[in-house]
Amino acid sequence: MLETSARLLKLLSLLQVRRDWTGPELAGRLSVDVRTIRRDVDKLRSLGYPVTSLPGAAGGYQLGAGAELPPLLLDDDEAVAVAVGLRTAANGSVAGIEETSVRALTKLEQVLPTRLRRRVQALQAHTTPLTAAGPTVDAETLTIIAAACRDHQQLRFTYASTQGDPSKRLIEPQGLVHTGRRWYLVAWDVSKEDWRTFRVDRITEEPALAARFSPRTPPAESLGDFVSRQVASSVYTYQAVLTIHAPLQTVAERTTPMSAALEPIDENSCLMRTGADALERIVFHLLFLGFEFDVHEPVELRNYIEILIGRMQNAVRVQG
């Protein structure tokens, strides 16, 4: 059986890992009775940890938000992940968070054990970030959206289209996807009755919380793949569907999820969905890949390639 102090730390760690615990579940994990769990919870409360009791026959506990921020428990890997994340955030795409990230990182590194500090410093010293220009988003907006996803709460906001036209939206948020340059929100659009992808930087005002909703089945197993398919073609004037005669993994190494969505056909070919506002950009992308391909859609792309073939043939017929 754990000593009282060690048991309190273990209890706090369990409460931070999962949102809700019943008394019997905690008692079983710590090898004590439910009465001991009640006493330990009271001790955590006296130390400033806002542990709330849950109603019900079995009873339960939840670590909530309090007036002050109590200490957090992090294992080695979590501490390194947080430190690296804060360093990245200092140069990231979230507006107004840079200085806050530096302050938090300073506090964290002050208490990191030497072995962990060396891991963080080594990773930072040998990593060169390649920053790309892109729109920034408000940290408070991201926080509100993330909390609404967690709590299954609808959001109302004004959204600007590609042309800048505003529209009022009521959505059921599913999750956020960060591509490295932009933040996207995947959500069920209540008025459209369909799944939609929203660029967070185009949300022109702070989202307002609305009613709670019952979670829906996500539009895809991976929200990242869903956003990739949406962004790769649907927002462009020309949307192309092609067969690339090369293994999917090989093609993926020469493209990005935001420029093309890939689906396997067999071991030696894959289906590509991509798009652009100009046909020559699609052709340039295909030539850069360096693989044979078949064009299924659109007709305009096939016609444009035929025109280019004619130009190339005429060029090589010219005698020097």
N, C-alpha and C positions, 0 to 999 in steps of 0.2 A: 504494500500500500504506500502511496506517495506521501511524503511529509506535507504539512499544511501549506507552506510557502510554494513548494514545487507543484502541488495540486492546484493552487490558485492560478499559477502561470499556465498550467495545462488547460484549466477551465477557460481562462481568458482566450487562449489560442483557439480552442474549439468554438467559442462564441464568435470569433472574428472570421472563422473559415466558412461557417454556414449561417444563414439568416435566422432560422428557427430551430430550437432544440426542445424536446420534451424533457421533463425531469428524469424519468426512467432512462432515456437515452444517454444523458450526461452521466447518470449514476453508473450505468453499465460501462461507459468508456473509461471512467476514473476508478472503477472497482470500489465504489462506496455506496451508501444508501441514499435515498432521496432526501432524507432529513439533513444529511451532511451537505448535499448540494445546496439546499436552502440557506444553510449557514454560510457557505462559501460565497454564494451570490450576495448575501448581505455584506460580507467583508469587501467584495469588489465594489459595491455601491458606496461604502464608506470611504473607499480610495478614489472615488470620483468617476467610476465607470457606470454609465447609465444603462443598467440591465433592467429591462422591463419584464413583468410577468405576463404570460399569455393565458387567457381563460380556457377552460375545457376540463374534461374529466381527468385526463392524464396530466394536465398542467404543462407549462413550458416557459422558456426564457428566450429573450431576444436582446442583442446588444444594439441599443439605439443611439440617437444623437443627444448630447448633453449641452450644458451651457459652456463647458470648457472642453478642450481636447486632451484626453488622457493619453499616456504613453501607449504606443502600439508595439506589438510583438512581431518581429520578423525573423524568419530563419535565414541562413546564409544566402541561399539563392535569391530569396525575396529581397534582401537588403541590397544585393548587387544589382538586381533588376531595377529597383527603385532608383538607385544612384545613377545608373546608366540612363534611365528614362528621364531623370531630371536634367542631366547634362544635355541630352538631345532636345528636351523642351526649351532649353535656354536659346536654342537656335532654330526652333520649330516654326510651325505655321499657325500657332494659336496666339492671337494678338494679346498683348498686355501680360503675358505669363512669364516672360524672360527673367525679369528681376526677381519675381517670386520664386522661380525655380532655382536661381542661384542662392537665395537665402536658405531655402529648404535643403539644398545640397550641402551647403556649409554646415548646417546643423547635423545632418546625417553623417557626413564624413568625420566630424569631430568625435563621434562615438563609435565609428566602425572599428572593429578589431584590425590589427595590422595586416593580418592575412587577407582580409576582405578588401581593405583599402588598396593593397597592392594589386589585387585582381581588377578592381575598377580603374586604377591608374594605368595598368598595362593595356587594358582594352581601349581606354581613351587615347593613350599615346600612339597606338598603332592603328587607329581608325581615322580616316580622313572623310568627313562628310561631304557629299556632293549636293550642294544646295541648289534647288531649282526654283525659279521665280514662280510664284503662285499666290492666289488670294489668301489672306489671313481671315480667321474666324474668331469671334469673341469667346473667351473662355467660359463666361457665364452662360452663354447660349448652349455650348457643348454640355455643361454641367446639367442644365435643365433638361436637355434632351435625353442624356444618359439616365437621369433619375426617372424620367417618364417611361423609358424603356423598361427599367427595372421594376417599377411599380404598376405597369400596365395602365397608364393614364394618358388620355387623349391630349393632343396639343392643338392650339389654334395659332396661326401666324400668317403674315403676309409674305407671299413668295413672288420673286421677280423672274419672269421668263427669260429666255435667251435674248429676246428683243428688249427686255427691261420693263415689260408690261406687268403690273402688280395684280395679284389675285389672292383672295382669302381662302385659306385651306384649313380643314379640320381633318386630322389624321390620327391613326393609331400607330405609334412608333414601334418598330421592331428592333432596329439596331443601327449603330454607326459603323461606317467603313472609311478608313483613311488610306489613300493611295500613295502617300508620300508628298503629293502636291495639293490635294484637295480632300475635304471631308464630305462624305455623302451620308444621307439619312435614308434608310429603307423603311417604308411605312405603308400601311393600308390607307388609301385615300377614301374617306367616307363618302364624299359626293360622287366620285368617279367609280366607286365600288370595285377597285382594282389596286394592285400593288404599284407603287411609284417610287422612284429614286429622286431625292431632292439634294441639290448642292447646298450645303449649310451656309456658305458665304452669300447665297442669294436670299436667305431669310432676312428680311429687311427690318424686322423688329423682334424684340425679345419674345419667345414663344410663351403663350399663356396656357396654364394647365386647365383641363376640362374634366369630363367624367371619366371614371374608370371603365375598363373594357376587359372582356374575356380574351385571352391570347388566341391568336389564329395560328394555323399551321404555316410556318415560314414559306416564302415563295421558292426557296431553294435550300438544299442542305447546307450550302455555304453562301452567306450573304456577300462575301467577296466575289464569288463567281457570278452571282446575280448582278451586282453592280458592274462587273466587267462586261457582261453581255449587254447591259443597258447602255453603258457609256461608249462601248466600242463601235456601235453603229447607229442606234436609234436617234441620237441627237444630231446626226449629220444629214446633209442633203442627199448624198448617195450612200446607199447601204448595200454592201457587197457580200455575197455568199460564194465561197470557192472551196474546191478540193485541193489541198496541198499534198503533193506526192512525196511525203517525208514523214517519219515518225513524229507524233505529237510532241514528245519531249525535245526533240531536235529543233522543231519549229519554235517551241516556247522559249528556247535559249536565245533566239534571234528577234524576239518581239517582247511586248509587255502586255499585261492583262488589260491595260487601259486602251491599247491600240488595236487589239484583236481578241476575240473570244474563240477558243479552240475546243473542239470535241473530237474524240478518237473515232475513226472509221474502222481501221484494222491496224496491224503492226507497222504498216508502211505508208499510211496516209491518214490525214485528219481533215475535218471540216473547219473552215475559218469563216467567221463573221466579223467584218470590219466596216469602216465607213470613213468618209471625208467630205468636205464641202467642195472639193475639186477632184475630178477623175485622175488627173496626173499625179496627185498625191498617193492614191491607191496603187497606181502602176509603179511609182517609185518604191513604195513599200514592198511590193511583190518582187521587183527586180533585186532589191536589197536582200531579200530572203535567199535568193539563189536556188530555188527549187522549181520543178515543173508544177504547173497548176492548171486547173480547169475552172472556168468562170461559169457559174450557174445564174447569178443575178448581179447587177441589173443588165438589161440589154445595152444601155448606154456605155457600159464599161467594155463589153465585147466589141462594140462598134469603134470605140476610141482606140482600143488595142489594134484593130485592123488598120486604122488610119496610121498609127505609129509604125506598124510593120511596113506599110507602103513607103513611108518616109525613109525608113532605114534601108530598104531595098534600093530606093533611088539614090541614097547617099553612097552606097558601096559600088554602084554602077559608074559613078563619075570617074573619069580617067584623069590622073594627075598630069 
